[in-house]
Amino acid sequence: MSITEVARLLSGLRAVGWTEKEINDFVLYIESGEEQYKPKPRNQKN
């Protein structure tokens, strides 16, 4: 993934309302595969 793609990914996650901690944990999950960083489903109203 290029730095441009990474920047777009981070900007997109911010745009949909992810917090900085959620974003950081997600990146850690992608890199490490550790379950403690895996994103949890949010409660959404349908």
Buried (B, 14 or more C-beta within 10 A) or exposed (E): EEEEEEEEBBEEBEEEEBEEEBBEBBBBBEEEEEEEBEEEEEEEEE
